[in-house]
Amino acid sequence: MTDYQTARVSLGVRLRELREESGLSGRELAARAAWHPSKVSRLEHGKQTASTEDLRSWALLCGRREAAGGLVAQLRSLETHYASWRRQLSAGHEARQQSYFPLDEQTQSFQIFESACVPGFLQTAEYARFMFRRGARLHRVPDDGQRAVNARVERQRVLEAPGKSFHILMWEPALRLRLAPDTVMAAQLERISTVLRSGKAEIGVVPMRCSTDVVPSHGFWIFDDDRVLVETIGAELCLTEDGAVEPYRRVFSALSRSAVRGQAALELVERARRELTGPDGS
């Protein structure tokens, strides 16, 4: 169970305790709150996340108005593990990129896997522009264009910071999925080749035809081996409990064993680029 799921179940247990102490049945509480009867069960079993207003109403209806503060505090703790993109991006992508700066600064070891797109640390400005534009449309948030791109490029300076290590893995489809026009994709692949040759980061490519014990189902970033960020379609998960982080460590190790590096990785990148530009590279 992830940190987020554990926190939601814990909140549900506390809600059930308050209801039972008040002598109310679930159906009675739902009727007084004008909720569908199943809502009480979903909240108590951690199947649904309560809103702040839900928690205040619950405490009031159970005759425990003073408990509302503690319930809301539990909800805030839960939200540190699960944050919807619509809420995170309400001010645009620039602010969200800037919010990563402190974590980037304090992290010494980055282990990054992406299955479908180029990791942010390796993105060109134009590739990033198309990624941000797509995110703004999907989540119906402001498209802050160049400001967001500038913030992403500024984050990439961490690659130059002394004493940090970067272990980046990409599944081969991340090189081939055309998330931007062909000219932009070709320039992006050239950028990856440049970083590969420079040695600023250890970059591995997991070939599509490789044999592996794990399924590269989604991307994730591991920070200093004790924090994982996972981007889902609707939200970002932040996992810090060791039991939740450990599976990501194992998956990263397995994918790392399946990856090719050095000249072999460079050949995969260049092959994908030539498919866009033609054999003469034009």
C-alpha positions as CSV (number, residue, x, y, z in Angstrom):
1,M,0.0,0.0,0.0
2,T,1.4,3.4,-0.9
3,D,1.8,6.4,1.5
4,Y,-1.2,8.0,-0.1
5,Q,-3.4,4.9,0.2
6,T,-2.3,4.3,3.8
7,A,-3.1,7.9,4.7
8,R,-6.5,7.8,3.2
9,V,-7.4,4.5,5.0
10,S,-6.1,6.0,8.2
11,L,-8.4,9.0,7.8
12,G,-11.3,6.7,7.0
13,V,-10.6,4.8,10.3
14,R,-10.8,8.0,12.2
15,L,-14.1,9.0,10.6
16,R,-15.6,5.6,11.4
17,E,-14.5,6.0,15.1
18,L,-16.2,9.4,15.3
19,R,-19.4,8.1,13.8
20,E,-19.6,5.0,16.0
21,E,-18.8,7.1,19.1
22,S,-21.8,9.3,18.2
23,G,-24.1,6.3,17.9
24,L,-25.0,7.1,14.3
25,S,-25.3,4.5,11.6
26,G,-23.8,5.1,8.3
27,R,-27.2,5.5,6.7
28,E,-28.2,8.0,9.4
29,L,-25.1,10.1,8.9
30,A,-25.6,10.1,5.1
31,A,-29.2,11.2,5.5
32,R,-28.3,14.1,7.8
33,A,-25.6,15.3,5.4
34,A,-27.8,14.8,2.4
35,W,-25.3,12.4,0.8
36,H,-25.8,9.2,-1.1
37,P,-25.7,6.4,1.4
38,S,-22.6,4.8,-0.2
39,K,-20.5,7.9,0.4
40,V,-20.1,7.2,4.1
41,S,-18.9,3.7,3.4
42,R,-16.5,4.9,0.7
43,L,-15.0,7.5,3.0
44,E,-14.6,5.1,5.9
45,H,-12.9,2.4,3.8
46,G,-10.5,4.8,2.1
47,K,-12.2,4.4,-1.3
48,Q,-12.9,8.1,-1.7
49,T,-11.0,11.2,-0.6
50,A,-13.0,13.6,1.6
51,S,-13.1,17.3,0.9
52,T,-12.5,19.8,3.7
53,E,-16.2,20.5,3.8
54,D,-17.0,16.8,4.1
55,L,-14.8,16.6,7.1
56,R,-16.3,19.6,8.8
57,S,-19.8,18.3,8.2
58,W,-18.8,14.9,9.5
59,A,-17.4,16.3,12.8
60,L,-20.5,18.6,13.3
61,L,-23.0,15.8,12.6
62,C,-21.2,13.5,15.0
63,G,-21.4,16.2,17.7
64,R,-17.6,16.6,17.7
65,R,-17.1,20.0,16.1
66,E,-13.7,20.3,17.8
67,A,-12.4,17.2,15.9
68,A,-12.7,19.0,12.5
69,G,-9.3,20.6,12.8
70,G,-7.5,17.3,13.3
71,L,-9.4,15.7,10.4
72,V,-8.5,18.6,8.1
73,A,-4.8,18.3,9.2
74,Q,-4.9,14.6,8.2
75,L,-6.3,15.5,4.8
76,R,-3.5,18.0,4.3
77,S,-1.0,15.4,5.1
78,L,-2.6,13.0,2.6
79,E,-2.5,15.7,-0.1
80,T,1.3,16.0,0.3
81,H,1.4,12.5,-1.3
82,Y,-1.2,13.1,-4.0
83,A,-1.6,16.4,-5.8
84,S,-3.8,16.8,-8.9
85,W,-2.2,18.4,-11.9
86,R,-5.1,20.8,-12.2
87,R,-4.4,22.1,-8.7
88,Q,-0.6,22.1,-9.1
89,L,-0.7,23.8,-12.5
90,S,-3.4,26.4,-11.6
91,A,-0.8,29.2,-11.9
92,G,0.9,27.6,-15.0
93,H,3.9,25.3,-15.5
94,E,6.5,27.9,-14.6
95,A,5.5,28.0,-10.9
96,R,5.5,24.2,-10.8
97,Q,8.9,23.9,-12.4
98,Q,10.3,26.4,-9.9
99,S,8.8,24.5,-7.0
100,Y,11.2,21.6,-7.8
101,F,14.3,23.8,-7.4
102,P,14.8,23.0,-3.6
103,L,14.4,19.2,-4.2
104,D,16.9,19.3,-7.1
105,E,19.3,21.3,-5.0
106,Q,19.3,18.9,-2.0
107,T,19.3,15.7,-4.0
108,Q,22.7,14.1,-4.6
109,S,21.6,11.0,-6.6
110,F,18.9,11.0,-9.3
111,Q,17.6,7.8,-10.8
112,I,15.2,8.6,-13.6
113,F,13.2,6.4,-15.8
114,E,10.8,7.5,-18.6
115,S,8.8,5.2,-20.8
116,A,7.2,7.5,-23.3
117,C,8.9,10.9,-23.3
118,V,12.3,12.5,-22.9
119,P,13.1,13.4,-19.2
120,G,12.9,17.0,-18.4
121,F,16.6,17.3,-17.7
122,L,17.4,16.4,-21.3
123,Q,14.7,18.3,-23.1
124,T,15.4,21.0,-25.6
125,A,13.5,24.2,-25.3
126,E,11.3,23.5,-28.3
127,Y,10.4,19.9,-27.2
128,A,9.6,21.3,-23.7
129,R,7.3,23.9,-25.3
130,F,5.2,21.2,-27.0
131,M,5.1,19.2,-23.8
132,F,3.9,22.1,-21.7
133,R,1.4,23.1,-24.4
134,R,-0.1,19.6,-24.3
135,G,-0.3,19.6,-20.5
136,A,-2.1,23.0,-20.5
137,R,-4.7,21.7,-22.9
138,L,-5.2,18.4,-21.1
139,H,-5.6,20.0,-17.6
140,R,-7.3,23.2,-18.8
141,V,-4.7,25.4,-17.1
142,P,-2.9,28.5,-18.3
143,D,-0.3,28.0,-21.0
144,D,2.6,30.2,-19.8
145,G,4.7,29.3,-22.8
146,Q,8.2,30.8,-22.7
147,R,8.2,31.4,-19.0
148,A,7.6,27.6,-18.4
149,V,10.3,26.7,-20.9
150,N,12.8,29.1,-19.2
151,A,12.1,27.5,-15.9
152,R,12.7,24.0,-17.3
153,V,16.0,25.1,-18.9
154,E,17.0,26.6,-15.6
155,R,16.3,23.3,-13.8
156,Q,18.7,21.6,-16.2
157,R,21.6,23.6,-14.7
158,V,21.6,21.0,-12.0
159,L,23.4,18.7,-14.4
160,E,26.5,20.9,-14.0
161,A,26.4,20.9,-10.2
162,P,29.4,19.1,-8.6
163,G,28.9,16.1,-6.5
164,K,25.7,14.9,-8.0
165,S,25.0,11.7,-10.0
166,F,22.5,11.2,-12.7
167,H,21.4,7.7,-13.8
168,I,18.8,8.2,-16.6
169,L,17.0,5.4,-18.3
170,M,14.6,5.7,-21.3
171,W,12.6,3.0,-22.9
172,E,13.2,3.1,-26.6
173,P,9.6,4.3,-27.4
174,A,10.5,7.5,-25.6
175,L,12.9,8.2,-28.5
176,R,10.3,7.5,-31.2
177,L,7.0,8.8,-29.9
178,R,6.4,11.9,-32.0
179,L,5.3,14.4,-29.3
180,A,6.5,17.3,-31.4
181,P,7.1,18.0,-35.1
182,D,9.8,16.0,-36.8
183,T,12.3,18.8,-36.9
184,V,11.8,19.4,-33.2
185,M,12.1,15.6,-32.5
186,A,15.3,15.4,-34.6
187,A,16.9,18.2,-32.6
188,Q,15.8,16.6,-29.4
189,L,17.5,13.3,-30.3
190,E,20.6,15.2,-31.3
191,R,20.6,16.8,-27.8
192,I,20.4,13.3,-26.2
193,S,23.4,12.2,-28.3
194,T,25.3,15.3,-27.2
195,V,24.7,14.5,-23.5
196,L,25.6,10.9,-24.1
197,R,28.9,11.8,-25.6
198,S,29.6,14.4,-22.9
199,G,29.3,12.0,-20.0
200,K,27.4,14.6,-17.9
201,A,24.9,11.9,-17.0
202,E,24.8,8.1,-17.3
203,I,22.2,7.5,-19.9
204,G,20.8,4.1,-20.8
205,V,18.3,3.0,-23.3
206,V,16.1,0.0,-22.7
207,P,15.6,-1.5,-26.2
208,M,12.1,-2.6,-27.2
209,R,13.4,-6.1,-28.1
210,C,15.2,-6.6,-24.8
211,S,14.4,-9.3,-22.3
212,T,13.4,-7.9,-18.9
213,D,11.7,-9.2,-15.7
214,V,9.6,-6.1,-15.2
215,V,7.1,-4.1,-17.2
216,P,8.1,-0.5,-18.0
217,S,4.6,0.7,-17.5
218,H,5.2,4.4,-16.5
219,G,8.0,6.8,-15.7
220,F,9.3,7.7,-12.2
221,W,12.0,9.6,-10.6
222,I,13.9,8.4,-7.5
223,F,15.6,11.1,-5.4
224,D,18.4,10.0,-3.1
225,D,17.0,6.5,-2.9
226,D,14.3,7.6,-0.5
227,R,11.7,9.6,-2.4
228,V,9.8,8.8,-5.6
229,L,7.8,11.1,-7.8
230,V,5.4,9.4,-10.2
231,E,3.4,11.4,-12.7
232,T,0.0,9.9,-13.5
233,I,-2.4,11.3,-16.0
234,G,-4.4,13.1,-13.4
235,A,-1.9,13.7,-10.5
236,E,1.6,13.5,-9.2
237,L,2.3,11.0,-6.4
238,C,5.1,11.6,-3.9
239,L,6.1,8.4,-2.1
240,T,8.4,8.5,0.9
241,E,7.5,5.3,2.9
242,D,10.3,2.8,2.4
243,G,7.8,0.0,1.6
244,A,6.4,2.2,-1.2
245,V,9.8,3.3,-2.5
246,E,11.5,-0.2,-2.5
247,P,9.5,-1.6,-5.5
248,Y,10.7,1.4,-7.6
249,R,14.3,0.7,-6.6
250,R,13.9,-2.9,-7.7
251,V,12.3,-2.0,-11.0
252,F,15.0,0.6,-11.7
253,S,17.7,-2.0,-11.1
254,A,16.0,-4.5,-13.4
255,L,15.5,-2.0,-16.2
256,S,19.1,-0.8,-15.7
257,R,20.3,-4.4,-16.3
258,S,18.3,-4.5,-19.5
259,A,19.6,-1.1,-20.8
260,V,22.4,-0.5,-23.3
261,R,24.8,2.4,-22.8
262,G,27.7,4.1,-24.5
263,Q,28.0,3.4,-28.2
264,A,25.1,0.9,-28.3
265,A,22.8,3.6,-26.7
266,L,24.1,6.2,-29.1
267,E,23.3,4.0,-32.1
268,L,19.7,3.6,-31.0
269,V,19.3,7.3,-30.6
270,E,21.0,8.1,-34.0
271,R,18.9,5.4,-35.7
272,A,15.7,7.1,-34.5
273,R,17.0,10.5,-35.6
274,R,17.9,9.2,-39.1
275,E,14.3,8.0,-39.5
276,L,13.2,11.6,-39.1
277,T,15.9,13.3,-41.1
278,G,16.9,10.8,-43.7
279,P,20.3,9.0,-44.1
280,D,22.1,12.2,-44.9
281,G,20.9,13.8,-41.6
282,S,19.3,16.8,-43.4
